[in-house]
Amino acid sequence: MSDTPTPTLNGSTRVYFIVGDPIGQVKSPADVTKAFQARGHNAMVMPAHVAPDDLAAWLAGVSLAKNVGGIIVTVPHKFACFDLCADASARASFLHTVNVMRRDADGAWYGDMFDGLGCVAAMRDNGCQFEGRKALLVGAGGAGSAIAHALVAAGVSQLAIHDGDSMRRTALIDRLASLGKCPVVPGSTDPTGFDIVLNATPVGMKASDPCPVDVDRLSAGMFVGCVITAPAVTPLIAAARGRGCGTMTGAQMFGRVGELMVDFLLER
C-alpha cells in the first residue's frame, strides 16, 4: 500500500491555483497537493488556464474568495504577476518577476521567485559545480532571469545569456552586471567553451522544435540542464547524455522548486 495520504476535499479545504497559458503541461496540481497533504495541510492546487489579457481580472476575481491561499505562477505570467503583487521579496523585486504568490493576513498578495534557487539546488544534486565555471543560459524570461541571478550568486566566473528578444536580454545583462559579481555578456546558441549550458525556454516541448543550442558542439565534461518537464527527457538532454555530459531535467528542477514554494505558501 502507498504511504501517500489520500487528498481531502471538503468545505475547509484551502484552495491554491497554478496559472498559466498554456497549462496542460504542468504537474504542480498533483505534486503540490500531495506535498500539502504530507504536511497535514488540507489544501488543493487547481490549474487555471488564463490568457494574458485576462490575468488582472482573473486575479481580482479569485481574490474575493477568502479560502484562496496562494497562486503558483507559470509561463507567461511571471512578470505580470509581479506587478500585481502588493509586495515581494528582495530577490523577486530585483528581478521584477515571481513564480509564487501568498495571501497576507490583510488579503494582499506577497510574491517570491524560487526558479533560480531550485535550479541551482537540482544541478548540485546532479554533480554540477559552479565556482570558476563559465555558463551559457538560453532564455531571459521569468525562469531564465531567476536562474541567471542564481548562477551569478553561485559563483560562476562568467555568464553568457542568449534570448531572441534582444531588449529583454540586454536589460537582464545590465541588471546582473550591476551586481559586480562576474562578467555578464551576450551569448549565442553555440555552447563551445562553456562548462554549463542551460535551456530556460519552452523550446523542446514540441517534437517539431529545434534544439535551443547546437548539440553537435556539446562535449563530455559539460553540464547541461533544461527547465522543460514534458517531455521528461528533451532532445537537448538526450543529446547531452549521448555525449557524456552531466544533466539536469526539468522534473528534477521542479522537485526542488516545489519544495521551496510549499515552504513559502505554508509560512505564516
N, C-alpha and C positions, 0 to 999 in steps of 0.2 A: 504494500500500500504506500501511496505517496505521503510524504510529510508536509506537503504544501497545504496551507489552510484553505478551506473552501470559502470563496468570497461571500461576504454577507451583503444583502441588499434589502434595506428596509427604510422606514421614514427617518431614521437617524443617520443614514449614510451621508458622509461628506463627499461632495462632487468636485472632481477636478477635470479639466479639459486638456487635450492637446490640440492645438490649432495649426492648420497649415493648408497649403494649396499647391499640389495635391496632398492627400492624407492617407491614401490606401496603403502606402508602403511602410507606415510606421508600426513599430512593435511596442511602443510605450503603453498603450491601454492595458494589455495583459501583464506586461512585465512590472510596471509601476504599481498596478493594483495588487499583484502578488507581494510586492515589497511592503506596501502599506499593511496588508493583512498579516504578514510575517511579524510586523512590529506591533500587532494588536490594534491597528487603527482601522476603523470602519469607514472605508473610503473606496471610491471607484473612479477610474480615469476613463473618460469618454472622448472619442475623436470628434473633431469639428472641422468640416471642410468649408473654409471661408475664403472668399475672394478678397484681394487687397482692398478694393473699393468699399467692401462691406465690413472691414475689420473693426473700425471705430464704433459703428452702430452695433455690431455683434457684441463687442466687449461691454458697451453701455447696457445692453440687454441682459447679459448673463450676470453683470454686477448687481442687478436688482435682486437676484436670488441669494439669500443670506447663508445658504448651505454650500455655496461655491467657495472653495478654499484656495484654489490656485489654478494656474494655467502653465502648461508646458508649451513652448513656442518653437515651431519648426519653419522650414522654408515656405514662403519668402518673407515672413513676418517679423524677423528678429530685430531689424532696425526700427520698424514702425511701432512695435510693441514697447521699445524703449521710450519712444516719445509719448506713449500712452500711460506710462508709469508716473506716479506722483513722486517717487524717489527710487534710487537704485544704489547698488554697491559702488565703491570706488572703481573696481575693475570694469563693471558694466558702463559706468559713466565715462571712463577713459575711452572705451571702445564704441560708445553710443549704440550698444546692442545688448539684448537679453535673450536667454533661452528658457527662462522660468520666471513666473510672477507669483507672489504670495500676497494674500489679503492681510493688511494690518488690522489692528483692533478697531480702528475707525472706518474700515472698509476700503481704504485707499490701497492702491497696488504698489508693491515694492519689488523691484526686479534684480536679477543677478544673471551672470553668464558663466557656465561651467564647461562649455565645449573644449576650451583650451586646457584647463586643468585635467579633465577626464582623458583627453587625447594623450597628453604627456604621461599621465599615470599608466595608461594602457600600453604605450610604447615602451616604458620602462619595464612593465610586466613581461614584455616580449624581448627583452635584452637590449633595447636601444640605449645608447649613451649620448649625451648632448654636449657636454663640456668640450670646447675646442672643435666641434664638428660644424661643417658647412651644410646648411639646409636650403632646399628648394621647396617652396609651397605654391601649389596651384590653387587659386581661389581666394578672393578678398572679400567674400560676403560675410554674413554674420558668423558662421562657424569658422571660416578662414581667418577673420580678424582676431577672434579669440585664440585660435591655435597659434597664429603669428605672435601674439602677445606672450603666450605661454612659452613658446620656443625661445624667445629672447630672454625671458626670465629664467629659463632652464640653463642658459649658458652657452648657446650656440655661438660660434665665432663669427658667423656671417649668415644672414638670412636674405634669400632672393625670393621675390614674390612675383608671380605671373597671374594676370587676370585679363579677360577680354575687354573689360571696362577699364580703360587706362586712367580715367579720372579717379575711379574708386581705388585702383591700385596705388596711384600716386598719393592720394590722401592718406591711405594706411601706411605707406612707406614713410611719409613725412611725420606722422604721429608717432610711429615706433622709433624713428631716428631721433626724435626729441628726447627720448629716454637716455640716450648716450651709452647704451649697454654694448652694442655691436653695430657694425655696418649693416644697413638695410638697403637693398638695391633692387632694381627691376630684374625679373627673371624671364625665362622662356620655357618652352616645352622640352628643352634639351637638358637632361639630368647629368651630363658629363661633368665630372669634377666635384660632385656633391656627395656627401656621406648620408644624408637624409633626404628622402623625396616623399612629399605628401600631397595627396589629392583631396582638396576640400571643396569640390564642386559636385554637382549631380551627374557629371559626365561619366558614364559607365553603368547607369541604371538600366538603360535600354540596350538590347542586343546590337542595335544598329549604331550605337555611339562609337566614336573613335576613342582611342586611349588618350587620357589627358596629358601624357608625356610620351616621348619617343622611347618605347620599351626596348628597341634594339640597342639603345645606348646605356641600358642598365647593366651593372656589373656586380659580381659577387662582392660582398663586403658592404654594399649599400643597405640601408634600412628603408623600406617602402611601406607607406601607410595609406589607407583610403577610408573616408568617412561614410561611404555608402553601406547600408545594411542589407539591401536587396538588389541584386543577388548577394548571397553571403560571401562568395569569393568573386570579386570583379575580375575582368580581363587583366587589369593592371596588377592585381595581387597574384593572379595565376602566372602571369609573365615573370613577375619578380621572383616568385618561388622557383620557377623553372631556371632562373639564372643564379640561384643560390643566395638570394637576398633574404635578410630577416624581414618579417612583415607584421603589420597590424591590420586587422579587418575593422570595418565599421561596427560590427556587433561587439567586438572586444572593446572598442572605444565607448560605445553607448553603455555597456555594462558599468564602466567606471563613471561616466557622466550621470547615469541613472542613480547611482548611489549618492552622489553629491546633490542631485536635485531632490531626492527623497529627504535627505537630511535637512535641506533648506526649507522644503514645504512643511515639514513637521516641526520646525523650530518655532518656538513661541517667545 
